[in-house]
Amino acid sequence: MSKFKDKEGGVLLSLSGQWVSWTHTVAASTAFISALIVGISLHYHKIVQNEHYGYPDEWFPSVSATIGDRYPERSFFMIFIAITSGPRFMLVGLWYLLTRKPGHKLPGFVAFMGVFRTLTCGGWTYITSTDDHDWHDILMISYIVATLPWTTGCIALSPPNPRAITLRKYLAGAFFGTLVPLIYFFIQHKVHRVAGAYTTYAFFEWSLIILDVGFDAVTAIDFATFELVVRDVGGSSKGENRSSVPSAVLEKEKAKATGILPARFTWSEALDTIADVYHGFVFWTTLTSLGLVVWFFPLWYMGISGFEAFVMTSVSPFLLGIGPLRSLVQGNLRIVHLLSLAGIASYLVINPTMRLCVLGFGVAMSCLGWVATLSAESVHEVRFESKVLGLMVGLIMSSTAKFMWKTNNPIWPIMHAENGGWNGVGLTLGVLAALRFTRRSPLMSGSLSNDKNQKGSAMLAAFGIGGLFFGLHSLLSDTSTMILWVWEGFPIRGPYFSTHGWCTLAAMSLGLFGGIYKPNAAGGWVQYLAGTLGAMVLTFFSHWLGYFGALALATYLTAVSVPLLSAAAKKSPAVSFGLGFLIYNFLVLFHVWVVAYAFVPGGPLVREHTDWVMITMMTFIGLGVYNFQSSRPRRQQAKRPSASQHKKYFGASTLFINIVFLCAAFRRFPTNDYKPYHPEDRIVTAGIWTIHFSLDNDMWSSEYRMRDLIKEAELDVVGLLESDQQRIIMGNRDSTQFLAEDLGMYVDYGPGPNKHTWGAALLSKFPIVESKHHLLPSPVGELAPAIHATLDVYGQLIDVFVFHSGQEEDPEDRRLQSEYLADLMGSTPRPSILLSYLVTKPLKGNYNTYVSERSGMHDVDPTDWDRWCEYILFKGLKRVGYARLSRSTITDTELQVAKFVIPQSEVEIAQQRALSAEERDRRVEEGEVPEGWRFPALFRGQGVRGHRYHVFNEPRYYN
């Protein structure tokens, strides 16, 4: 109620604080509602139209289409949202005055986030996607990220009013819960192009607006005790916080609403949490990079190089079996953890061999330091849980960082500034985190003889640790790994790496905190059976069913990590972790040999047996579960879940990482609006390239250099071979994600990492209508992968085959594969292109099976005698150009490219098929072909960055 008093009383105006909340609510609601009414009235059919469908398939506009696309609804929204800013800033200020308490930092932090959130709202409001798409998205994402601490902070600071607490709890829960169906229907619209999905998405989007405004409207309940006064005499007043102590019932209700938030925020505890998580991130960064750097050497030696021995650097915890050395390590943990940063600093070493040596030392120190820390802290529940949470949330952060950098960790030693690395920043933060991580003196766990008093077996604990770390590393160090296990090509019938990766991260997060709050349940046999079932479903099924098994397994692995690490830390660290990492290394080699069997002794015994690897992993974890069960007292009092401060800090950090992941996923949503380079000429430029697992000759990640060459060569379609990197030795990464998204292309990864091939992938500027994956006959040698894809090219269906033949040492395999592929190519009547690695000489042997009446395919240039591996074949198309581009130091194989004109009718296709060999292969000069048919001139002569036309020294043209 407002009041007016005479000037003698000194008060000109007084009104209830509720008016600030109501003014904010009315102004914000009017901004959106007025824009919606005006938009529907004036531009209904235009604002319900999207890139795929319009009215009547889509009949309700999205928020963004309503407020940002057209005049005058855009102006209505901007005017009222500007009016909202005044009461908005007042609302944030009043909330701070209401919640501030001496010695508490959380109210100030929440107020800061409230102001920041308000400013970013103004940013994405007045900078529309039409004005500047990138800044609009950045500000929108910043607003969403700031909503998390604002919402949860308001709940944590809420005064003891049960009605307000309940409303905030339900509104916040509904807000974040709505994000799940919102994302689902956006995927249905954007990726699957389902008619009507965008309208459903729009309803959830408008629901978010209502819930967001409604959450802030609850402050009207709390501001009822405030009175705003305007006096005619200037002065400052000091508000008094209410000192009433909430009842136990209200405190219980508030704690339930607060969830993962600490009741009393301190910067010291927050910094401890950040340091623990980042140091855990550093551990996983060094461990996951070791196999990748080791792999460089056998890759270039084409066999065992001797450098494989460096994988054993992780068994350094064996050193803790030496009593004096164990005491020395535990007494100098800060030095050990700082030395572990050598793994991050190794990027400074240019020479690949020396870089591996430095990295190996860093891995040894990292494993030694972490195991010694866990062993020392195992006598104190809270400190031990904090370290375990730091280690495991560090894994979640590592997976998130790889997703943000499109499956490369930005501080791996194969990264540097030239290919997107943030190594310097990562190393600096690593030093600060290590110093903070080790600021407390370690709690010594006593002599080794104490291990005899512990129930259970250190040997069984070691098997559990080995299976656990292998599962975490091989399946959860990248959110796209298990998605690619169940990937079977187009049309999409399961999860997609960029749109569903968060589901894996969410499962990891839920599993971890389930294990923290219920460790006995996580270490139980029922949960073990559920995890084993998930592993089997993932191994034997594809599409959504297989991925549901993956989510079950992800949840289980992070949940069981808590009891397994706890049981192992109480045993002799030399046995439980030293032997544990040795067993982990055995599983790493086992999981490599199933595909690399042709290059290792005894490899054929385990060829193509990923199922054996999974069974062994789950068996070892089962032994660890048995040890945990036998270590527990037979009778113990049931412990209620603890809501101690450290768990809430780590919970908040995990939730923040999840929100960052979702924002990155929003930025990575496929646009599906890709354009070829020369549509006016109906030209397709196709290429084939063996990319050597995206490691260049100097052991740097080569995605940026590959992207530049593919873009400058103007490739519309490209086949990539030796492209499957979703294994520990290749870093569990996927270069095709970066290339496809940066170049604006559709991508088919090809046969997944559980199909035991070296990989074949397809990138296309044209929509992939359908694709099938093939594993060609390989009774002796390595499996030969193939992709058979149908593309919609300028309205004409064209078949593209990408194929990698078996190795030279197995001629019978290559003969059988040539017959299989010839039949496959001959089975389609459509115009076709083969982008391949054939391992044959031109005009000889299996070449005459690939190029034959049986296949119907023709060689792109039969006179090119200097080929052994890469070939481009075609049929039913007008071939107009062929060139070979030198690789520089990117890989060991050149890029071969060809240009084709797409026929417009069946008559033109028939005419191309009817051409004689002489007519088809008639060469002409470059000046005789149109400008749009020509290859880029920048590769002539010396070319650019080591890339030039070679062999012929210039492209060849045909007419």
N, C-alpha and C positions, 0 to 999 in steps of 0.2 A: 504494500500500500504506500503510495507516495504522499508526502505531506509538504505544505508550504507554510512557512512561519515568517513573522515580520522580522525586519532587519535588527530590531532591538534584541531579539533572541539569538542573533548570530547565524541562524540556519536559514539559508535560502530555499533549499530543497533536500528532501531525504526520501529515499525509496528503497525497497527491499532488494537484496542481492539476487532474488529470483528473477528480477526483470532482465538481468544480464543474460541468464540462461535462456529465458523465453525469447528475448530479442535475437539471440544467436540462432535459436532453433527456427524461428519464423523466417528470418532473413535467408538462412541457408536453404530451407525448404522451398521458399518462394523462388530462389534462383533456379533450382532444378525443375520445379513444377511449372513455372512460367515458360521456361524453355521448351518443356515437353508439350505444353498446350499449344504454344505458338508454332512449334515445329510440325505437330500433327495437323494443325489447321492449314498451314501454308505449303508444306513440302512433304506431306505424308509419304508418297510413293518414293521420293528421293531418299528420305532418311531411313527407310526400311530396306533400301537396296544395298546389297553388299557385293563383293567381287564375284560371287557365285550365283546368288539368287536374289529375286525381288518379290514383290507382292504377286500372288497370294501365298507363296511358299514362306516368305518372311513377312510378318505383319505387325511386329512391334519393334520400335527403334532401340538401339543400344544407347547407353549414356553418352559415349563419345560422339556418336553420330548426331545426337540431339543437341549437345552443347557446343560442339566445336566446328561443325561443317558449314553452316549457312547463316546468313543474315535474314531476319533480325533476331532469331532465337539465340544465336551466339551472343548478341549484344545484351539481351535480357539477362542471360546467365551472368555475364561479366559484370553488369551493373550491380545486381543483387549480391553477387559473391564479394564484390568490393565493399558493399555496405556491411556484409557479414564480418569483414576483417576487424572492425572496431570492437564489437562485442566479443569477438573471438579472442583478441589479445587481452581484453578485460577478464574473460573467463579463465584464461591461463593464469593471469595475475592473481585473481581471487583464490583460485585453487592452491596456488603456492602459499598465500597468506593463511589459508585454512589449514594446510598440512605441515607447515614448517615447524620444526622442533629443534631446540639447541643440540648440537652435536650430530645431527642427522643430515646426510648429504643427498639422500634419495629425492626429497622434495625439490631441491634445486635442479637435479638431473632431469626429473620428469618435466619441470617447468621449461627447461632448455629445449627438451624434445618437443614440447607443445608449441613453442615459438618456431622452432625449426620446421615442424610439420605445417604450421600455418604459412610460412614463407614458401615452402615447396608447393603447397596447394596453389598459391598465387602464381608460381612458376608454370605448372602444367596447365593452369587455367588460361593464362594470357599468352603462353607459347603453345600453340596447338600443333598437332602432328603435321598439319599442312605447312605451318610456318617453318618448323625445324623438328623433323621426326626424332633425331637423336636426343636433343635436349628435352623435348617433351617426354620421351620415355625415361630419361635419366631422372628428371624431376618427379615423374609419376612413381617410379620405383623407390626413390628416396622417401616420398610421402608414405608409401606402403610400409617400408622398413621402419620409419619413425612411428608408424601407428602401433607397432608391437610394444616398444617400451612405454609409449603414452598410455595405451590401454591397460597393460599389465601393471604399470606403475600406479595408475589411478586406483586400480583394485587394491593394490598393496597398501596404499595410503588412505583408503576410504575410511572416513570417520565411522564410529560404531553405530551405524544406522542399518538395521537388518533389511529394511525395504530397499535402500540404495545399493547395498552390497548385493542383494539378490538380483536386482535389475541389471547391475553392471556385469555380474557373473553370466547371466543368461544372454545378454546382448553381446558381450565379448565372445562367448562360446559360439553363438549363432553366426557372428561375423566371420570368425576364422573357420568355422565349419562350412560356411557357404562357399569358401574358396575352393573346396574339393569339387562340388558339382559345377562350379563356374569354370574351372580348368578343364573338366571333362567335356563339357559341351563346347568349349572353345576349340578343343582338339577335334571334336566331331565335325565342327564347321571348317576349321582351317586345314586340317590334315586329310580327313575322310570326306569332306565336302558333302555332309548330310544336309538335305533340304530341311529347313525349319529349325536346325540346331542353334542358329544364331539368335533366333527369337527366344528360345529357352534360355540361352546364355544371357540375353538382355534382361530377362526377369531376375536372374540371380545378380546381375550387375546392379540393377536398381535396388535390389534388396540390400546390397552392401552399403549403398548410399543411405538408405533408411536406417539401417543398424548403426552406421557411423554417426549420423546426426543424433539418433536416439540415445546413443551412449553418452554423448556430451550433454544431452538434455537432462540426464539424471542429476547433474549438478544443481538443478533447481531445488532438489530436496535438501542438499547440504547448505546451499546459500540462503535458506530461509531464515537463518539466524543472523545473517549479515544485513546491515543497513548502510547504504551509501549516502553520505551527507555532503552537501555543498555549503560552505560557510563563506562569509564575506571577509574573513580575516585569514591571511595565510599562516600556515604553521604545519608542523609535522606531528603525526600521531603514531603511537606505538600500539599496534594491535596485540591483544593477549590471546594466546592459544588456550583453548579449553583444557582444563586439567582433569576432567572426569575420566576415571578409569573404566574401560569397557568391562562388562560382565564376562564371566567365563564362557557363557553360551555364545555371546557375540564374538568373542575372540576365536572360539572354535569355528564359527560360521565364516569369519573373516579369513582364517587360515585355510579353510577349505576353498574359498573363492580365490585366494592368492595363488594357490597351486604351487608353482615352481619358484616363486619369487621369495627372496630373503626378507624376513620381517624387519631387519635392521641393516641397511645398506652401508658398507664402508668401502672406501677406495682401496684400502690395503687388501681386503679379501678379494675384491674384484680383480686387482692386479695379479694376485696369486693365481686366481683361476685362469686368467688370460695367459700367464706365463706357463702354467702347467699344460694348457691346451696347445699352445704354440710349440712348446718343447716336444710334446707328443707328435705334433705335425712334423717337426724336424726328424724325429726318429723314423716315421713312416716314409718320409721323403728320401732319406739315405738308404733305408732298407729296400724300398721299391726301385731305386735307381741302380742298385748293385748288379742285379741280373741283366739289366739293359746294357750297362757298360761292359760287363763281361761278354755279353753276346756279340759285341762288335768284333771280337777277335776270331772266334770260330767262323763267324759270318764271312770274314775276308780271307781266312785260311781255308775255307770250305772243308773243315774237319776239326778235330780236336787240336787246340792250339797250346795247351798248357796253362793258359790264363784262367781256365775254368776253376782252378784251385782257389781262386779268390772268393768263391762263394762260401768257403769255409771260414771266412773271417767272422761270421756271425756266431761261431761257437766259442767266442772269447770268454763267456761265463765259466767255461771249464777252469779258467785261471783262479776262480774263487774257491776252488778246492784246496788251494795252497794257503794254509792258515795265515802266515805273515803277509802274504800278498792280498788276501781278503781284507785284513785289517788295514793295510795301506790304502787299498781302493776305497773302503768305506770311510776312512779318515780323510780322504782327499777327493770327495765326490765332485766338488766344484771344478777342480782341475780336470777330472775325467770327462765331465759333461761339456766343459769348454773345448777339450780336445776332440770331442765327437763332432764338433762343428767343422772339422776338416772335411767331412763329407759334403757339406754345403759349399765350403770354400774351394773345393777341387775344381770348380769351373774355371778358376784362374790359371790352371795348368793347361797349357795348349797341347802338349804332347799326349796322345791317347794313352800310352803305356804308363806314363807317370801320373796321369789323371786317375787311372784305375788304382794305382798304388795308394794315392792319397785318399781316394774314396774308400778303399778297403780298410785303411787305418781308421777312418771316421766311423765306418760300420762297426768295426771291432770295439771301438771306444763307446759307441752309442749303446750297443747290446750290453757291454760290461757295465756301463754306468746305470742304465735302467734296471738291470737285474739286481745290482748291488743296492740300488735305492729301494726297490720293492721288497727285497729281503730285509733291509734295515728297518723299513717302516711297517713291516707286517705285524709288529707288536702293538701298534696303535691303530685302532679301527678307522678313525676319522682321517688321519694322515695317509694311511694306506689306501683308503677309498678315493681320496683326492688324487693320488698318483695314478691309480687304475683309471679313474675318470679322465685324467689328463691324457693318458695314453690312448684311450678308446675314442674320446671326443676328437683327439688329434687325428685319428683315422678318418672320422667323419669330415673333419676340416680338409684333410688331404683329398678325399674323394670330391669334395665341393670345389676345391681349387682346380682339380683336374677338369671338372665339368666346366668351370668358368673359362679355362684356357683350352677347352675342346680336347681333352684327354691328355694333355701334357702338363706335368707339374711345373710351375714357372720357376722353381729353384732347383730343378734337377741339374746335374753336371753336364747334360747334353744341351742345356739351354744357355743362352747369353742374350745380350741386348738385341743382336741382329735377328734373332728368331723368336722374340717375344718374351725372353726371360726377365725375371725380376730378381736375379741372384744377389745383387748388392743389397737391395732392400731386405731380402730374406735373411741374408747373413747378419746384417745389423740387428734386425729384430731377434735373430737367434741368439746373439750374444747377450742382449738385454734379458731375454726370456731365461737363458741358462743361469745368469746371475741371480735372477729372482727365484727361479726354481730351486736353487741350492742355498737360499739365504738362511734356512734353518739347519742346525747341526743334525746329522743323521742319527736315528735311534738304532744303536747297535743291537743286533738280534742275538748276540751271545756267541758262544763257541759252537763248533760243528757238532760237539757231543750232544747239544740240546736236541738235535734232530732225532736222536734215538727215543726221546720222550714223546715224539709226535706219532699219532696213529697214521696208518696209511703207508704208502710206498712212494719214495722219491722216483723210482723207476717208472711206475705207472703215471705219476704226475708228469714225467718227461714226455711220455707218449701223448698225453692230453695236450701239453703245450705245443708239441710238434704238429699235431693235427689241427689245433686251433689256429696257430699262426699261419699255417699253409692255407686254411680255409679263408681267413681274413684277407690274406695277401692275394690269393689267386682269384677270389670271387668278389671281394668287397672293396678292393683298392681303387676300383673305377665303377661308377654306377651303370655304365653301358655294357659291362662284360657279360652279365647273365642275360641281359636283354638280347645281345647278339647270339647267345647260345640258343635262344628260341626263335630267332629271326629266320624266316623262310622266303623272303622276297615279297614282291608286289602281286596283287593288292595287299595292303597292310591288314593282317589278321591277328595282330598281337601288339605288344608294347613297342614304342619307338624311342630310340635312345635319347633324343632331346626333349621329348614331351612327357615321358614317363620315368625318367631317371630319378626324379624326386621320390617316387614310390619306394625305390630301393633304399634311399637315404632315410626316409621316414621309418621304414621297417628296422633299419639299423639303430636309429635313435630310440624307438620304442623298446626294442629288445634290450639295449644297454641299460635303460633305466628300470626295465622290468627285472633285470639281473641285479641291479643295485638295491632295489627295494625288496625283492623277493629272491635272494641268492639261493636259498635252499630249494625253492621251487624250480629255479632255472637249472639247478644241478640235479634235477630229478630224472627218473627213467621215463616218465610219460612225455616230458618235454624232449628228451633224447629221441624217443621214437618218432615224435612229430617232426623233429629236425631231420632225422634219417629219411622219413617219408618225403619231406620236401626235397632233399637231395636226389632221391630216386626219380621224383616227378620232373625235376629240372633236367636230369640226365636223359630221360627217355621220351619226353614229350616236348612239343613245340607250341608256339602261339601263346594264348593267354593261360592255358592250363599249365604249360611248362613254367611260365612266369609266376604263377601263384605258388608253385613249388619253390621258386627262387626266393620269393618274399618270405615264405615260411623258414627257409634255410637262413636267410639274412637275419631275420629276427632271432633265430636260435643261436647263431654263431656269436652275435654280440651279447646276448643274454648269458650264455654259458661261459663267456670269457671271464666274468666276475668270479664265480666259484672256482673255476680252474686256475686262474691266476692266484687267488687267495690260498688255495690248497698248495700250489707249487711254491709260493713264496715262503711258506712255513717249513719247507724241506731244505736240504742242502742245495744251494743255488747251482753248484757245479754239476750236480746230477739232474735236478729238475729242469733247469734252463740250459745248461751246457749241453747235456744229452738231448734236451728238447729241441734246441736249434739244429743239432746234428740230424735228428729225425725229420725236422722241417726241411733240411737240405736234401735228404733222401727223397722226400715227396716232391720237391721242386724238380729234381732230376728225373724222377719217375714221370712227372707230368710233361716234361720236355721229350722224353724218349718215346712217348706214344705217337709223336709226329716226326721226331728226328731219328727214327729207328735205323735209317739207312746209313747214318754217320757215326753210330756208337756201338761198341761191343755189346752183344746180347740184345740190341734194340728190337730185332724182329720178334722176340718173345713177347713184347708188350705192345706191339704196333696196334694202333687204333683202339686202345682199351682205356679210354677215359672213365668208363664205368668202373674198372678196377681201381683207378685212382680215387674216385669218390668213395668206393667201399672201404678202401684202406684209410682214407681220411676220417670217415665216420667211425671206423673201428678204433682208431687211435683216440679219437675224442671220447668214445665210449669207455676206454680204459681210464682216461682221466676222470670221467664221471664216476666210475667205480671207485677210484681212489678218493674222490671227494666224499662219496657216500660213506666209505669206510673210515674216513678221517673224522666224521661228525660224531659227537657223543650220541650214544644210543637213546638217551632220554634227555631232552632239554626243554626248558620252558620256552613256549612260543613267544617270539619277540615281535612286538608291534612295529610296523614300518616307521622308520625314523624320518623326520622331516628336518634334519639338522641343516645348518646354514650352508655347508659346502655343497650339498646335493642341489640346493636351490640355485646357487651360483652357476654350477655346471649345467643344470637344467636350463637356466636362462641363456647360457652361452650356446647350448645345443639348439635351442629354439631359434636363436638369432642366426646361427649358421644355416638352419633349414629355410628361414625367410630369405637369406641371401641367395641360397640355391634356387628358390622359386623365382626370385627376381631375375637371376641369370637365365633360368628356363624361359621366362617371358621374353627376354631379349633374343633367345635362340629359337623362338618359334619359327618353323619354316614358312616362308612367305608364299611359296608355290607360284610365283609370278615371273619365272625365269625366261629370259629372251636370248635367242641365238644371235650370233654375231652378224650374219648376213641374210636376214629373212627375205629381203627384197629379191635376192637371187636364188632362193630355195636351195642354198648351199648348206651342206653338213661337212664340217671338218672333224675327222675322227682320228684318234691317236692310240697308240699302244706303248706302254712304258713299264719296265720292271723297276720298281722303286726301292728295292733292297731294304725293306722294312723302315724306310724313312730315317735312315742314319747315313750321313754323307761320309766321304773319305776321311774326314778329320774328326769323326765321332760327334758331330753336332746334329741336332734334329733338323730335318731338311724340308719341313712342310712349307715354310715361307718361300724358299727357293723354288720348290716345285710349283707352288701357286703362281709365282711370277712367270715362269716359263709357259705353263699351261694357258695363262691369260694372254701373254704376248703372242703365243702361237695361235690364238683365237680358236681353241678347241671347243667344239659343241658336244662331242662325245669322246670319252677317253676310257680305255681299259687299263686298270692298274694291277700288276702282278707282284707277288711276294709282298702282299699288303696286310696279311693277318698278323696283328701285333697284340692280340688279346691273350697273352700268356705272360707269366712272370719274367721270362728271359727277354721279352720285348717291351716290358713296362706296363702291360695291360692298358694299351692305348689304341687309338683308332684315327689314323691320319685322314681318312676319308671324311670324317666329320668336319674338320677344319677346312679341307679343300672344298667340300660341297657347299658349306655355308658361306665361305668367303668368296667363292667364285659364282655363287648363285646357281646351283645345279642340284638335280635329284641324285640320290645315291642308293645303290644296292651293294651292301657289304659282301654279298656272295656267301658261299658255305661258311657257317659259323665256326668259332674256335673249337667247338666240340666235334667237328667233322674231320679233324686231323689233316688239314692241308696247310700249305704255306700262303694260301689266300689268293683270291681274285675278286676285284671290285669293279663297279661300273659307275661312272659319273656322266650325267646327261643334262643338257639344257632343255631337253624335250621330256614331256611326261612319260614315266614308265608305266605303261598300261598293265603289263603282267611280266613277271620274271620267275624262272624256275632254276633251281640249283642242281647241278649234276656232279657226281663223283665217278669219274671214268675208271674202267677196269685197270687194276694195278695189283696183280697177283704177287709181285716180287718187290717192286720199288715203291717210291713215295706216291701218295694219292694225287691224282690230277683233277683240280677243280675246274668247273665250267659254269658260266651263267648264260642262260638263254632268255633274253629280254625282248619284249615287244614295245617299241616306242611309237608315240604319236608325233610324227615329224611333218609339220605343215599340213596336217589333216590326212596324211598317208601312213599306214601301219608299216613299220620297218622292223625287221628282226636283227638284233645285234647279239653276237656271241663273244664272250670273253673266255679265254682258255689258256691254261698253263699245262703243258705236257710234262710227262715224267722225265727223269734224268737220263743222261746219255748211257749210263752203265747198264740199263735195263731195256734192251731192244724189244723184247717180247711185249713188255708193258706198253711201249710207245706204238708198236704195231696195233695192238688191241685198241688203244686209245684213238688212233687215227681212224680206225673203222667205225668206232662208236660215234665219233664226232662227225664223220662224213655222213653217216646215216641220219644223225640229228639235224645237220644243216640241210640235207636233202629232203627232210620231212616237211619243210615249210615251203609253201608256194610264194611267200611274200619276198620282196626285195630284202637282201640280207648283207650284213657286214661281219666279218670275223676279225677280231683283234686278239692276236695270239702269240704264244711262245711255243714253237713247234719242235725245236731241237732236231733239225734236219737240214740238209743242203738243198738249195734250189734245184728243181727238176730231177731230183734223185730220191729213191727210197720212198718213205712215207709221204713225201711231198705229193706224189702222184695219187695218193688216196685222198688227201685233203683237197687238192685241185683235180677234180675229176667229174665225169658224168654222174657219178654216185652222189656227190655233194652238190653239184651244179655251180660250184664256186670257181671264180677266176682269180688269178694272182694280180695284185695291184700293179706289179711291174716285173714280168718274167725275166727281163734282162738284167735285173739287179742280182749279180752273182755273189755279192759280198754279205750274204746273210747266213746265219746259222740258227738263230733263236726267234727273233721277232718277225712276224708276217702279218700283212693285212690282205684279206681276201674279200670278194664281193660278188653279188649277182643281182640282176634286175635293176641296176643303178648306172647312171652315167658317171664314170670316174673321170675327173678332169685335172687332178693334180696329185703329186706324191713327192715327199721330201723326207730327209733324215737330218735330225738336229742333234748336234753333239751334246753330251750330258754335262760337260764341265766336271766338277768334283762331286756332283749330287749323288751319283750312283755308279754302277759299273756298266750300265746299258743305255744306249741312246734312246731318244724319243722319235718314233716313226709316225708320220702323219699323212693322211690322204684326204682329198676333197671329192665330194660327190654331189651331183645335182639330183634332187629328188623328183621323180616323175610325177605328173599330175593326174595320170589316168592309167588304166590297165593296158591301153593301146601303147603308151610310151614304154611301159614295163616290158611288154612283149617285143617291142622294137629293140630294146637293149639286149634282150636275151637272144634275139635272132642275129645279132652282129657276129661276123666272123672274127677270128682272133686277130687277123691283120687289121680289120676296121676298128676293132675295140682298142688295140694297142698303138694306134697311129699317134705319134708325138708331134707337137707343134711348138712354136716359140711363144714365149710369155706374152708378147705383144698381140698375139692372135686370140687371146682369151679375155673376157671382160674383167674390169677392175676388181669386182667382187669375188672373182674366182681365184685371184692371185694370193700367194703366200706373203706374209709380212716381210717388208724389205729390210728390217733392222737386223736380221740374221745373216745378211750377205757379208761377204768379205770376212773380217775378223769377228763380226757379230757383236754380241753384248754379254758380259759376265762369263765368257767362255762358251757361250752357245752360238753356234753358227751352222749353216748348211754345210754338210761334208759328204764324203764319198763321191757325189756328183758335183760338189761345190756350188750347186744351185738346185732349185726345185725342178721337177719335170712336169710338163703339162701335156694333156691328151685331148684329142677331139675326134 
